[in-house]
Amino acid sequence: MTVTDQKHVYLSVENEIGTIYINRPEKRNALTYDMWIDLAQLVDECNANPEVKVIVFRSTTEKAFSAGADIGEFKTIRYTAEGAAKYNDATMVLEEKIAKSPKPSIAMISGFCVGGGCEIAVACDFRFSDQTGKFGITPAKLGLIYNTPGTKNLVDLVGPSNAKDILYTGRIIEAEEAIHLGLINRIIETSQLEEETYKYARLICQNAQMAVRGSKVIINKVLEGDTHDSEETGKLVIESFISEDYQEGVSAFLEKRKPEFKFS
């Protein structure tokens, strides 16, 4: 057994892509408090690593991206108001780190993507699933209320009516319905899921990262209600026109060659 086999979450960096693995197959990747903390740390590592341009979240088993929270902790850390608040803070920290990471993220999904697993996927920029994907956010079945940042991510993705459907019923949604609702971006054959996910990640990697990350900042600002450039976003736009990446992009276009962007 390797070191990574023993870890419930771990990071691998290759070809400018940071892959964060959820690795608790015997429990369908049920998420413990410690796993939420460790996942947030791995996102920080990706953000700090100039070699990483895109983050991919995936499972080490095809049976589940994550089936949700570890039930055992409902009677321990989550059984008091203080413990529940601590746990809830950990989930919100990870969701915010993913959503506001300067680097694009993709959730690669097979099998169950429920509860906390679905929260993680919804916080990502993209969700690619095979036909076995099963989705649900189930606090109503446990007598719980979903936090505001996570709810906003869901509403931004599927709209208020569909978000109410998902949260009020707690029902499990098959991949075909999930794509209709806007909950996922693509359904890909199981045999092609890994290849197509990383192919898409590499497509992002080859573009100017200043432009990619600037676009993510502005899209997040739009989701927060902005309709005009602020001082921050206006500066991003103007700086892009005087960047080395812009000069290289224009030169490559005129010379009919592939650009070699420097920013990372």
C-alpha positions as CSV (number, residue, x, y, z in Angstrom):
1,M,0.0,0.0,0.0
2,T,1.4,3.4,-1.0
3,V,1.3,6.6,1.1
4,T,-1.4,8.0,-1.1
5,D,-3.5,4.9,-0.7
6,Q,-3.6,5.6,3.0
7,K,-4.7,9.2,2.7
8,H,-8.4,10.1,2.5
9,V,-7.6,13.1,0.3
10,Y,-4.4,13.8,-1.7
11,L,-3.0,16.0,-4.5
12,S,-1.1,15.0,-7.6
13,V,0.3,17.7,-10.0
14,E,1.0,16.8,-13.6
15,N,1.0,18.6,-16.9
16,E,-0.1,21.9,-15.3
17,I,-3.2,20.2,-13.7
18,G,-3.6,19.7,-10.0
19,T,-5.7,16.7,-9.3
20,I,-7.3,16.5,-5.8
21,Y,-8.4,12.9,-5.1
22,I,-11.1,11.9,-2.6
23,N,-9.9,8.5,-1.4
24,R,-12.2,6.7,1.0
25,P,-13.8,4.1,-1.3
26,E,-14.9,1.7,1.4
27,K,-17.2,4.5,2.7
28,R,-18.2,5.8,-0.8
29,N,-16.0,8.8,0.0
30,A,-18.1,9.9,3.0
31,L,-16.6,13.2,4.2
32,T,-15.3,13.6,7.7
33,Y,-14.5,17.0,9.3
34,D,-10.8,16.3,8.9
35,M,-11.3,15.7,5.2
36,W,-13.0,19.1,4.7
37,I,-10.0,20.7,6.4
38,D,-7.5,18.7,4.3
39,L,-9.3,19.5,1.1
40,A,-9.1,23.2,1.8
41,Q,-5.4,22.9,2.4
42,L,-4.9,21.1,-0.9
43,V,-6.8,23.9,-2.7
44,D,-4.4,26.4,-1.0
45,E,-1.5,24.3,-2.3
46,C,-2.8,24.4,-5.8
47,N,-3.4,28.2,-5.6
48,A,0.2,28.7,-4.4
49,N,1.8,26.4,-7.0
50,P,2.7,28.3,-10.2
51,E,2.8,25.0,-12.0
52,V,-0.9,24.4,-11.5
53,K,-3.3,26.1,-13.9
54,V,-6.4,24.0,-13.5
55,I,-7.7,22.0,-10.5
56,V,-9.6,18.7,-11.0
57,F,-11.6,17.1,-8.2
58,R,-12.2,13.4,-8.6
59,S,-12.6,10.1,-6.8
60,T,-10.4,7.0,-6.6
61,T,-13.5,4.9,-7.1
62,E,-16.1,4.9,-9.9
63,K,-18.9,4.1,-7.4
64,A,-19.0,7.6,-5.8
65,F,-17.5,11.1,-6.2
66,S,-18.7,11.4,-2.6
67,A,-21.9,10.1,-1.0
68,G,-21.9,12.9,1.5
69,A,-21.1,13.4,5.2
70,D,-19.8,10.7,7.4
71,I,-22.9,9.6,9.4
72,G,-20.7,8.7,12.4
73,E,-20.0,12.3,13.0
74,F,-23.7,13.2,13.4
75,K,-23.4,11.8,16.9
76,T,-20.0,13.3,17.7
77,I,-18.7,16.6,16.3
78,R,-22.1,17.6,14.8
79,Y,-24.2,16.7,17.8
80,T,-23.8,20.0,19.6
81,A,-24.4,23.5,18.4
82,E,-20.7,24.4,18.9
83,G,-19.5,21.3,17.1
84,A,-22.1,21.8,14.3
85,A,-20.9,25.4,13.8
86,K,-17.3,24.2,13.6
87,Y,-18.2,21.6,11.0
88,N,-20.3,24.1,9.0
89,D,-17.5,26.6,9.0
90,A,-15.2,24.0,7.6
91,T,-17.6,23.2,4.7
92,M,-18.1,26.9,3.9
93,V,-14.3,27.6,3.9
94,L,-13.7,24.9,1.4
95,E,-16.6,26.0,-0.8
96,E,-15.4,29.6,-0.8
97,K,-11.8,28.5,-1.5
98,I,-13.0,26.6,-4.6
99,A,-15.4,29.2,-5.9
100,K,-13.0,32.1,-5.4
101,S,-9.8,30.2,-6.4
102,P,-8.1,32.2,-9.2
103,K,-7.7,28.8,-10.9
104,P,-10.5,27.1,-12.8
105,S,-11.9,23.9,-11.3
106,I,-13.6,20.8,-12.7
107,A,-15.4,18.1,-10.8
108,M,-15.1,14.7,-12.5
109,I,-18.0,12.6,-11.3
110,S,-19.0,9.0,-11.4
111,G,-21.6,7.4,-9.1
112,F,-23.0,9.2,-6.1
113,C,-22.5,12.9,-5.8
114,V,-24.7,13.7,-2.8
115,G,-24.8,16.0,0.2
116,G,-21.3,17.4,0.9
117,G,-20.0,15.8,-2.3
118,C,-22.5,17.7,-4.4
119,E,-21.6,20.9,-2.4
120,I,-18.0,20.5,-3.5
121,A,-19.0,19.8,-7.1
122,V,-21.4,22.8,-7.2
123,A,-18.6,25.1,-6.0
124,C,-16.4,24.1,-9.0
125,D,-16.5,26.0,-12.3
126,F,-17.5,22.8,-14.2
127,R,-19.0,19.4,-13.5
128,F,-18.4,16.5,-15.9
129,S,-20.3,13.3,-15.2
130,D,-20.7,9.9,-16.8
131,Q,-24.2,8.2,-17.0
132,T,-23.8,6.7,-13.5
133,G,-23.8,10.1,-11.8
134,K,-26.5,10.5,-9.1
135,F,-26.9,13.9,-7.5
136,G,-28.7,15.3,-4.4
137,I,-28.4,17.7,-1.5
138,T,-30.3,16.1,1.3
139,P,-30.4,18.3,4.5
140,A,-34.2,18.2,4.5
141,K,-34.0,14.5,5.2
142,L,-31.9,15.1,8.2
143,G,-33.6,18.1,9.7
144,L,-30.8,20.5,8.7
145,I,-30.7,23.8,6.8
146,Y,-28.2,24.3,4.1
147,N,-25.8,27.3,4.6
148,T,-26.1,30.5,2.6
149,P,-22.9,30.4,0.5
150,G,-23.7,26.8,-0.6
151,T,-27.3,27.7,-1.4
152,K,-26.2,30.7,-3.4
153,N,-23.8,28.6,-5.4
154,L,-26.7,26.2,-6.1
155,V,-29.2,29.0,-7.0
156,D,-26.6,30.7,-9.3
157,L,-26.2,27.3,-11.1
158,V,-29.8,26.0,-11.5
159,G,-32.0,29.0,-10.6
160,P,-34.2,29.5,-7.6
161,S,-37.1,27.2,-8.6
162,N,-34.8,24.2,-9.3
163,A,-32.8,24.9,-6.2
164,K,-36.0,24.7,-4.2
165,D,-36.9,21.4,-5.9
166,I,-33.4,20.0,-5.0
167,L,-33.4,21.2,-1.4
168,Y,-37.1,20.8,-0.4
169,T,-37.3,17.2,-1.7
170,G,-33.8,15.9,-1.1
171,R,-34.4,13.6,-4.0
172,I,-31.7,11.8,-6.0
173,I,-31.3,13.1,-9.5
174,E,-30.0,11.0,-12.4
175,A,-27.4,12.5,-14.7
176,E,-29.8,13.0,-17.6
177,E,-32.1,15.2,-15.4
178,A,-29.1,16.9,-13.8
179,I,-27.9,18.2,-17.2
180,H,-31.4,19.4,-18.0
181,L,-31.5,21.3,-14.7
182,G,-28.1,22.9,-15.4
183,L,-26.6,21.1,-12.4
184,I,-23.8,19.5,-14.6
185,N,-22.2,20.6,-17.8
186,R,-21.6,17.4,-19.7
187,I,-22.4,13.7,-19.7
188,I,-19.6,11.6,-21.0
189,E,-19.2,7.9,-21.6
190,T,-17.6,6.3,-18.6
191,S,-14.7,5.0,-20.7
192,Q,-14.0,8.5,-22.0
193,L,-14.7,10.5,-18.9
194,E,-11.1,10.8,-17.6
195,E,-9.7,11.5,-21.1
196,E,-12.3,14.2,-22.0
197,T,-12.1,15.9,-18.6
198,Y,-8.3,16.3,-18.8
199,K,-8.5,17.2,-22.5
200,Y,-10.8,20.1,-21.5
201,A,-8.5,21.1,-18.6
202,R,-5.5,21.2,-21.0
203,L,-7.6,23.4,-23.4
204,I,-7.8,26.0,-20.5
205,C,-4.1,25.5,-19.7
206,Q,-3.0,26.5,-23.1
207,N,-4.7,29.9,-23.0
208,A,-3.5,33.1,-21.4
209,Q,-3.9,32.6,-17.7
210,M,-4.2,36.3,-17.0
211,A,-7.3,36.3,-19.2
212,V,-8.7,33.1,-17.7
213,R,-8.3,34.2,-14.1
214,G,-9.5,37.8,-14.9
215,S,-12.6,36.4,-16.5
216,K,-13.3,34.3,-13.4
217,V,-12.9,37.3,-11.1
218,I,-15.4,39.3,-13.2
219,I,-17.9,36.5,-13.5
220,N,-17.9,36.1,-9.7
221,K,-18.4,39.9,-9.4
222,V,-21.4,39.7,-11.8
223,L,-22.9,36.9,-9.7
224,E,-22.5,39.2,-6.7
225,G,-24.6,41.8,-8.4
226,D,-22.0,44.0,-10.3
227,T,-23.1,45.4,-13.6
228,H,-20.3,47.9,-14.2
229,D,-16.6,47.8,-13.8
230,S,-15.3,48.5,-10.3
231,E,-11.9,50.0,-9.7
232,E,-10.6,46.4,-9.3
233,T,-12.1,44.9,-12.5
234,G,-11.4,48.0,-14.5
235,K,-7.8,47.7,-13.6
236,L,-7.8,44.1,-14.6
237,V,-9.2,44.9,-18.1
238,I,-6.7,47.7,-18.7
239,E,-3.7,45.8,-17.5
240,S,-4.5,43.0,-19.9
241,F,-4.0,45.4,-22.8
242,I,-0.4,46.2,-21.7
243,S,0.5,42.7,-20.7
244,E,3.2,40.5,-22.3
245,D,0.4,37.9,-22.9
246,Y,-1.6,40.3,-24.9
247,Q,1.5,41.2,-27.0
248,E,2.2,37.5,-27.6
249,G,-1.4,36.7,-28.4
250,V,-1.6,39.4,-31.0
251,S,1.8,38.5,-32.5
252,A,0.9,34.8,-32.7
253,F,-2.5,35.6,-34.3
254,L,-0.8,37.8,-37.0
255,E,1.9,35.3,-37.6
256,K,-0.5,32.4,-37.7
257,R,1.2,30.4,-35.0
258,K,0.4,29.0,-31.6
259,P,1.0,31.6,-28.8
260,E,3.5,30.9,-26.0
261,F,2.1,32.7,-23.0
262,K,4.4,33.4,-20.1
263,F,2.0,34.3,-17.2
264,S,1.3,31.4,-14.7
